[in-house]
């Protein structure tokens, strides 16, 4: 049912690109138990890596993924590694044992309202975790992929601001190592654990009401399969060691959440406003009415992969950024929320402006 909500023609993608990236190589996926991480794992497994390393802090999600791979009789070897990207010692152990050549970094805290009330935790995972993984990956890996979000563009919430800082971390650290780095931005994934779709379906099953934030709110959506495949395709684009480029997935046209709710109600055999009522709840803390996928200063152009755009940004003062970064991580480690938010604003001045 979820796939019927987006009617897009299939993209003309070259499967040999991703096979050349993955086949015969040791691949590490962080956040492997999540929606995107698990789909990246399944797709990578189909490309015959020499070893898959599945890293996640969520025990049950990792167990579920391990069981799925066993049940589907995946033919490539894999290792389950329980751990948190915040834990540098654990990451060092995994990197030393597994020597990953391709690192797909999908681990993140992503729930916008929850991160508004837990800014220190968001910083420690989304920024500190990215520093840890990138610093280790740049030493030995050939390719590194940072899974970002449209909420990193002109961020009005903590989650988006931390992911924007994560993008800059990768851009500053990659040139000092051997890995070709791809930063990949995209919007919402239909049916993911944080998506509105499962929420709407539960509300419809109860007979309503279905709660929509605002009648004019729009979001970009992709299926998890589309997103994962294009993330892998984008990861093949950087050409030289130390390259770090931002890529944005072509999300098509934004979808009105109100239209999405009404379409789902009809797909369940009901009539909106008659059988199932819709209620408007208002913007939550940190939410925008509409999202963006590019900065005005970014030079946007096509790439050789259909559905992937390149976004070339202004140069960064990496030394100044790293100085601010140390202050940010120290404040977050001390659970000093006021200082954490202040440091986050210093790193990303657009953060804290009013929602659009």
C-alpha positions in Angstrom: 0.0 0.0 0.0 2.8 2.4 0.9 4.3 2.1 -2.6 1.0 3.2 -4.2 1.3 6.6 -2.5 4.2 7.6 -4.8 3.7 7.1 -8.6 7.2 7.6 -10.0 8.6 6.0 -13.2 11.6 3.7 -12.5 15.0 5.4 -12.8 17.5 4.2 -15.3 20.3 3.2 -12.9 23.6 1.4 -13.7 23.8 -1.5 -11.3 27.5 -2.1 -12.2 28.4 1.2 -10.4 27.4 -0.1 -7.0 28.6 -3.6 -7.6 32.1 -2.2 -8.4 31.9 -0.3 -5.1 30.8 -3.2 -2.9 31.8 -6.5 -4.5 34.7 -8.2 -2.8 35.1 -5.5 -0.2 34.5 -5.3 3.6 31.5 -3.1 4.3 30.5 -1.6 7.6 27.0 -0.2 8.1 26.4 1.9 11.2 22.8 2.2 12.3 22.3 -1.1 10.5 19.1 -1.9 12.4 17.3 1.3 11.3 15.0 1.7 8.3 17.7 3.0 6.0 20.5 1.1 7.6 18.8 -2.3 7.2 17.9 -1.6 3.6 21.4 -0.5 2.8 22.5 -3.8 4.4 20.2 -5.9 2.3 21.2 -4.2 -0.9 24.9 -4.4 -0.1 24.5 -8.1 0.7 23.2 -8.6 -2.8 26.4 -7.1 -4.3 28.6 -9.8 -2.8 30.9 -8.0 -0.4 33.6 -10.1 1.2 32.3 -9.2 4.7 29.3 -7.2 6.1 29.7 -5.6 9.5 26.4 -4.6 11.1 26.9 -2.0 13.8 24.0 -0.6 16.0 23.3 0.4 19.6 19.7 -0.9 19.4 19.9 -4.6 20.5 16.5 -5.7 19.3 16.8 -4.0 15.9 20.1 -5.6 15.4 18.7 -9.0 16.4 15.8 -8.6 14.0 18.2 -7.8 11.1 20.4 -10.8 11.9 17.3 -13.0 11.9 16.1 -11.7 8.6 19.5 -12.4 7.0 19.5 -15.9 8.4 15.9 -16.5 7.2 16.6 -15.3 3.7 19.8 -17.4 3.6 22.0 -14.5 2.6 25.1 -16.1 1.1 27.7 -13.5 2.2 29.4 -13.6 5.6 28.3 -11.0 8.1 29.2 -9.9 11.6 26.8 -8.4 14.1 28.5 -5.7 16.3 26.6 -4.2 19.1 27.8 -0.8 20.0 27.3 2.9 20.0 28.9 5.4 17.6 29.5 7.6 20.7 31.8 4.9 22.1 35.2 5.6 20.5 36.9 2.6 22.1 34.2 0.2 20.8 34.5 1.7 17.3 38.3 1.4 17.4 37.9 -2.3 18.3 35.5 -3.0 15.4 37.6 -1.1 12.9 40.8 -2.9 14.1 39.1 -6.3 13.8 37.2 -5.8 10.6 39.2 -3.3 8.6 36.2 -2.0 6.7 36.9 -0.6 3.2 33.4 0.9 2.7 31.7 2.7 5.5 28.0 3.5 5.3 27.2 5.8 8.2 23.5 5.8 8.8 23.5 5.9 12.7 21.6 9.0 14.0 18.9 10.3 16.3 16.3 11.6 14.0 13.0 12.3 15.8 12.6 16.1 15.6 10.4 16.9 18.6 12.3 14.4 20.8 15.6 15.9 19.9 14.3 19.4 20.8 14.0 18.2 24.4 17.3 16.2 24.3 19.8 18.4 22.5 22.9 17.0 24.3 22.0 13.5 23.2 21.4 14.6 19.6 24.8 16.3 19.6 26.7 13.3 21.1 25.2 10.9 18.5 24.8 13.0 15.4 28.0 15.1 15.7 30.2 13.2 18.1 29.4 9.8 16.6 30.1 11.2 13.1 33.5 12.5 14.2 34.4 9.1 15.7 33.3 7.1 12.6 34.8 9.6 10.1 38.2 9.8 11.9 38.5 6.1 11.9 37.1 5.6 8.3 39.4 8.1 6.7 42.5 6.1 7.9 41.7 2.9 6.1 38.4 3.0 4.1 38.2 3.7 0.4 34.7 5.1 0.5 32.6 6.8 3.2 28.9 7.7 3.0 27.2 10.1 5.5 23.4 9.8 5.4 22.1 13.3 5.9 18.7 14.9 5.7 16.8 17.8 4.1 16.3 19.1 7.6 20.1 20.1 7.6 19.2 22.9 5.2 18.5 26.2 7.1 17.8 24.1 10.2 15.1 25.3 12.6 15.5 22.3 14.9 18.2 20.5 16.9 18.1 17.4 14.7 18.7 19.4 11.5 21.4 21.5 13.0 23.3 18.5 14.3 23.1 16.8 10.9 24.3 20.1 9.2 27.3 20.1 11.6 27.8 16.4 10.7 28.0 17.3 7.0 30.7 19.9 7.8 32.6 17.4 9.9 32.8 15.0 6.9 33.9 17.9 4.6 36.7 18.9 6.9 38.0 15.5 7.9 37.8 13.7 4.6 40.7 15.6 2.9 43.0 14.4 5.6 42.5 10.7 4.7 42.2 8.1 2.0 38.4 7.8 1.8 36.3 9.3 -0.9 33.3 10.8 1.0 29.7 11.3 -0.2 27.3 13.3 1.9 23.8 12.4 0.8 20.7 14.5 1.7 17.2 13.3 1.2 13.7 13.8 2.7 11.3 11.5 4.5 11.1 7.8 3.9 7.6 6.3 3.6 6.9 3.7 6.2 10.0 4.3 8.3 9.8 4.1 12.1 9.5 7.9 12.4 7.2 8.4 9.3 3.7 9.8 9.5 2.4 6.9 7.5 2.5 4.2 10.2 0.9 6.8 12.6 -1.9 7.6 10.1 -2.5 3.9 9.6 -2.9 3.2 13.3 -5.2 6.2 13.6 -7.3 5.0 10.6 -7.5 1.5 12.1 -9.0 3.0 15.3 -11.5 4.9 13.3 -9.8 8.3 13.5 -9.3 11.1 14.0 -6.2 11.4 11.8 -4.0 14.2 13.1 -2.4 16.4 10.5 -0.1 19.2 11.6 -1.2 21.8 9.2 -3.4 21.8 6.0 -0.5 23.4 4.0 2.4 21.4 5.4 4.5 19.7 2.7 7.3 17.1 2.7 9.4 15.2 0.2 9.0 11.5 0.3 10.7 8.4 -1.1 10.3 4.7 -0.6 13.1 3.1 1.4 14.2 1.1 -1.6 14.5 4.3 -3.7 16.5 6.1 -1.0 18.9 3.2 -0.3 19.6 2.5 -3.9 20.3 6.2 -4.7 22.5 6.5 -1.6 24.6 3.6 -2.9 24.7 5.2 -6.4 25.7 8.6 -4.9 28.6 6.9 -3.0 30.2 6.0 -6.3 30.5 9.6 -7.5 33.5 11.1 -5.6 36.6 10.3 -7.7 39.7 10.9 -5.7 40.9 10.1 -2.2 40.0 12.9 0.2 37.1 14.2 -1.9 34.0 15.1 0.0 30.9 16.2 -1.9 27.3 16.9 -1.0 24.7 15.0 -3.1 21.0 15.5 -2.9 18.5 12.9 -4.1 15.9 14.1 -6.6 12.8 13.8 -4.5 10.3 14.8 -7.1 7.5 17.2 -6.1 6.8 17.8 -2.4 3.6 16.1 -1.1 1.0 17.9 1.0 0.6 15.9 4.3 -3.1 16.6 4.2 -3.4 15.0 0.7 -1.3 12.0 1.9 -3.6 11.5 4.9 -6.7 11.6 2.7 -5.2 9.2 0.1 -4.3 6.7 2.9 -7.9 6.9 4.3 -9.3 6.2 0.8 -6.8 3.3 0.3 -8.3 1.8 3.4 -11.8 2.0 1.9 -13.0 5.0 3.8 -14.1 8.6 2.9 -12.1 11.4 4.6 -14.2 13.7 6.8 -17.2 11.3 6.6 -15.9 8.0 7.8 -12.7 9.2 9.3 -12.2 12.7 10.6 -9.1 14.8 10.1 -7.8 17.1 12.8 -5.2 19.8 12.5 -2.8 19.8 15.5 -0.4 22.7 14.7 3.3 22.8 14.2 5.4 21.0 16.8 8.6 22.5 18.3 11.3 22.9 15.6 9.0 21.9 12.7 8.9 23.8 9.4 5.8 24.2 7.2 7.9 23.4 4.2 11.4 21.8 4.0 14.3 22.7 1.7 16.9 20.6 0.1 19.5 23.1 -1.0 21.2 26.2 0.4 21.0 29.4 -1.8 24.8 29.5 -2.0 25.1 25.9 -3.2 25.9 25.4 -6.9 23.5 22.7 -7.9 23.9 20.5 -11.0 23.2 17.1 -12.4 25.6 14.1 -11.9 26.1 11.1 -14.1 23.6 9.2 -11.9 20.0 9.8 -12.7 18.2 11.0 -9.6 21.3 12.4 -7.8 22.2 16.1 -7.9 25.5 17.6 -6.8 25.5 20.6 -4.4 28.8 22.4 -4.3 29.0 24.7 -1.3 31.2 27.6 -0.2 34.6 26.7 1.3 34.8 26.1 5.0 37.1 27.5 7.7 37.8 24.0 9.1 40.1 25.2 11.9 37.5 27.6 13.3 34.8 24.9 12.9 36.9 22.3 14.8 37.5 24.7 17.6 33.8 25.3 18.0 33.2 21.6 17.7 35.4 20.8 20.7 33.3 23.3 22.8 30.1 21.8 21.5 31.0 18.2 22.4 32.3 19.3 25.8 29.1 21.1 26.6 27.0 18.1 25.4 29.1 15.6 27.4 28.5 17.8 30.5 24.8 17.8 29.7 24.8 21.6 29.8 21.9 22.2 27.5 22.2 26.0 27.4 25.8 25.9 26.4 25.2 23.1 24.0 22.5 25.1 22.2 24.7 28.2 22.2 27.6 26.3 20.7 25.3 24.7 18.1 24.2 28.2 17.1 27.8 29.3 16.8 28.5 26.4 14.4 25.3 26.9 12.5 24.0 30.5 12.8 20.9 29.7 10.8 19.8 27.4 13.6 17.3 29.0 15.9 15.4 31.1 13.4 11.6 30.9 13.4 10.0 28.0 11.4 9.0 28.9 7.9 
